[in-house]
Amino acid sequence: MNVSHASVHPAEYPPTTDAGEGGGGGGGGNIEVPRVRMKDFQGMPGTQGGLALRICQFVFAAVGLCIMATTSDFPSVTAFCYLVAATGLQSLWSLSLAIIDIYALLVMRSLQNYRVVTFFTIGDGIASTLTFAAACSSAGITVLIDNDLDICSQNHCVQFETATAMAFISWFTTLPSFLFNLWSLASR
């Protein structure tokens, strides 16, 4: 593995070489030094910025889910049902990864393992795509109800628009997580 971890290990003395600093003769002076990631950028998994993004994703998705679920007529529109399903999935995904980030921060563990980052990248990509598609379809329906049909007085337009806006904000906070993970994979 090519990354460093913030765990405590017993101190080892560096190996001594027979060759001096001047590059004199004597073989065995070549020691392979492992590559180490110099810095984890805020927003990557296992950082405080990553945790903040996950908490924002969870909060906005959960608020959108609660607002939409409390309206009585959302099941009559397929796009609103899709929004409830997508924000429910987004809130569960973000809460799960926030718990993992909290654990990583508490034990000072890096989450830059190739398999872990791949899993996070694929999950963030799927969750953000579903949330964005649901928010777009719900926005289309709210525009249809409010502007085109002008029957907002018979529906819960304010709740629909608020839930749609929360889904867009949740997607907007999921996108940096996805991009940081993708960038981390691409830079290996």
Contacts in CASP RR format, 6 or more apart in sequence:
PFRMAT RR
TARGET T0000
AUTHOR 0000-0000-0000
METHOD contacts of the structure
MODEL  1
MNVSHASVHPAEYPPTTDAGEGGGGGGGGNIEVPRVRMKDFQGMPGTQGG
LALRICQFVFAAVGLCIMATTSDFPSVTAFCYLVAATGLQSLWSLSLAII
DIYALLVMRSLQNYRVVTFFTIGDGIASTLTFAAACSSAGITVLIDNDLD
ICSQNHCVQFETATAMAFISWFTTLPSFLFNLWSLASR
1 113 0 8 1.000
1 114 0 8 1.000
2 34 0 8 1.000
2 35 0 8 1.000
2 36 0 8 1.000
2 37 0 8 1.000
2 188 0 8 1.000
3 36 0 8 1.000
3 37 0 8 1.000
3 110 0 8 1.000
3 112 0 8 1.000
3 113 0 8 1.000
4 36 0 8 1.000
4 37 0 8 1.000
4 110 0 8 1.000
5 109 0 8 1.000
5 110 0 8 1.000
6 108 0 8 1.000
6 109 0 8 1.000
6 110 0 8 1.000
7 107 0 8 1.000
7 108 0 8 1.000
7 109 0 8 1.000
15 31 0 8 1.000
17 28 0 8 1.000
17 29 0 8 1.000
17 31 0 8 1.000
18 26 0 8 1.000
18 27 0 8 1.000
18 28 0 8 1.000
18 29 0 8 1.000
19 25 0 8 1.000
19 26 0 8 1.000
19 27 0 8 1.000
19 28 0 8 1.000
19 29 0 8 1.000
37 110 0 8 1.000
37 112 0 8 1.000
40 46 0 8 1.000
40 47 0 8 1.000
40 110 0 8 1.000
40 112 0 8 1.000
41 47 0 8 1.000
41 180 0 8 1.000
42 48 0 8 1.000
42 49 0 8 1.000
42 50 0 8 1.000
43 49 0 8 1.000
43 50 0 8 1.000
43 52 0 8 1.000
43 53 0 8 1.000
43 176 0 8 1.000
43 177 0 8 1.000
43 180 0 8 1.000
44 50 0 8 1.000
44 111 0 8 1.000
44 112 0 8 1.000
44 180 0 8 1.000
44 181 0 8 1.000
44 184 0 8 1.000
45 97 0 8 1.000
45 100 0 8 1.000
45 101 0 8 1.000
45 104 0 8 1.000
45 111 0 8 1.000
45 112 0 8 1.000
45 116 0 8 1.000
45 117 0 8 1.000
45 120 0 8 1.000
45 177 0 8 1.000
45 180 0 8 1.000
45 181 0 8 1.000
46 100 0 8 1.000
46 101 0 8 1.000
46 104 0 8 1.000
46 105 0 8 1.000
46 109 0 8 1.000
46 110 0 8 1.000
46 111 0 8 1.000
47 101 0 8 1.000
47 105 0 8 1.000
48 105 0 8 1.000
50 101 0 8 1.000
50 177 0 8 1.000
50 180 0 8 1.000
51 98 0 8 1.000
51 101 0 8 1.000
51 102 0 8 1.000
51 105 0 8 1.000
53 173 0 8 1.000
53 174 0 8 1.000
53 176 0 8 1.000
53 177 0 8 1.000
54 94 0 8 1.000
54 95 0 8 1.000
54 97 0 8 1.000
54 98 0 8 1.000
54 101 0 8 1.000
54 177 0 8 1.000
55 94 0 8 1.000
55 98 0 8 1.000
56 169 0 8 1.000
56 170 0 8 1.000
56 173 0 8 1.000
57 90 0 8 1.000
57 91 0 8 1.000
57 94 0 8 1.000
57 170 0 8 1.000
57 173 0 8 1.000
57 174 0 8 1.000
57 177 0 8 1.000
58 91 0 8 1.000
58 94 0 8 1.000
58 95 0 8 1.000
58 98 0 8 1.000
60 166 0 8 1.000
60 167 0 8 1.000
60 169 0 8 1.000
60 170 0 8 1.000
60 173 0 8 1.000
61 87 0 8 1.000
61 88 0 8 1.000
61 90 0 8 1.000
61 91 0 8 1.000
61 94 0 8 1.000
61 131 0 8 1.000
61 166 0 8 1.000
61 167 0 8 1.000
61 170 0 8 1.000
62 87 0 8 1.000
62 88 0 8 1.000
62 91 0 8 1.000
63 166 0 8 1.000
64 87 0 8 1.000
64 162 0 8 1.000
64 163 0 8 1.000
64 166 0 8 1.000
64 167 0 8 1.000
64 170 0 8 1.000
65 84 0 8 1.000
65 87 0 8 1.000
65 88 0 8 1.000
65 91 0 8 1.000
65 163 0 8 1.000
67 159 0 8 1.000
67 162 0 8 1.000
67 163 0 8 1.000
67 166 0 8 1.000
68 74 0 8 1.000
68 80 0 8 1.000
68 83 0 8 1.000
68 84 0 8 1.000
68 87 0 8 1.000
68 159 0 8 1.000
68 160 0 8 1.000
68 163 0 8 1.000
69 84 0 8 1.000
70 159 0 8 1.000
71 156 0 8 1.000
71 159 0 8 1.000
71 160 0 8 1.000
72 156 0 8 1.000
73 155 0 8 1.000
73 156 0 8 1.000
74 80 0 8 1.000
74 81 0 8 1.000
74 84 0 8 1.000
74 156 0 8 1.000
74 160 0 8 1.000
75 81 0 8 1.000
77 141 0 8 1.000
79 134 0 8 1.000
79 137 0 8 1.000
79 138 0 8 1.000
79 140 0 8 1.000
79 141 0 8 1.000
80 138 0 8 1.000
80 141 0 8 1.000
80 160 0 8 1.000
80 163 0 8 1.000
82 133 0 8 1.000
82 134 0 8 1.000
82 137 0 8 1.000
82 138 0 8 1.000
83 134 0 8 1.000
83 135 0 8 1.000
83 137 0 8 1.000
83 138 0 8 1.000
83 163 0 8 1.000
83 164 0 8 1.000
83 167 0 8 1.000
85 134 0 8 1.000
86 130 0 8 1.000
86 131 0 8 1.000
86 133 0 8 1.000
86 134 0 8 1.000
86 135 0 8 1.000
86 167 0 8 1.000
87 131 0 8 1.000
87 134 0 8 1.000
87 163 0 8 1.000
87 166 0 8 1.000
87 167 0 8 1.000
87 170 0 8 1.000
89 127 0 8 1.000
89 130 0 8 1.000
89 131 0 8 1.000
90 127 0 8 1.000
90 130 0 8 1.000
90 131 0 8 1.000
90 167 0 8 1.000
90 170 0 8 1.000
90 174 0 8 1.000
93 123 0 8 1.000
93 124 0 8 1.000
93 127 0 8 1.000
94 127 0 8 1.000
94 170 0 8 1.000
94 174 0 8 1.000
97 120 0 8 1.000
100 111 0 8 1.000
101 111 0 8 1.000
103 109 0 8 1.000
104 110 0 8 1.000
104 111 0 8 1.000
111 117 0 8 1.000
111 120 0 8 1.000
112 184 0 8 1.000
114 185 0 8 1.000
114 188 0 8 1.000
117 181 0 8 1.000
117 184 0 8 1.000
117 185 0 8 1.000
118 185 0 8 1.000
120 177 0 8 1.000
120 181 0 8 1.000
121 178 0 8 1.000
121 181 0 8 1.000
121 182 0 8 1.000
121 184 0 8 1.000
121 185 0 8 1.000
124 174 0 8 1.000
124 177 0 8 1.000
124 178 0 8 1.000
124 181 0 8 1.000
125 174 0 8 1.000
125 178 0 8 1.000
127 174 0 8 1.000
128 171 0 8 1.000
128 174 0 8 1.000
128 175 0 8 1.000
128 178 0 8 1.000
131 167 0 8 1.000
131 170 0 8 1.000
131 171 0 8 1.000
131 174 0 8 1.000
132 168 0 8 1.000
132 171 0 8 1.000
134 167 0 8 1.000
135 164 0 8 1.000
135 167 0 8 1.000
135 168 0 8 1.000
135 171 0 8 1.000
138 160 0 8 1.000
138 163 0 8 1.000
138 164 0 8 1.000
138 167 0 8 1.000
139 164 0 8 1.000
139 168 0 8 1.000
141 160 0 8 1.000
142 157 0 8 1.000
142 160 0 8 1.000
142 161 0 8 1.000
142 164 0 8 1.000
145 151 0 8 1.000
145 152 0 8 1.000
145 155 0 8 1.000
145 157 0 8 1.000
145 160 0 8 1.000
146 152 0 8 1.000
146 157 0 8 1.000
146 161 0 8 1.000
END
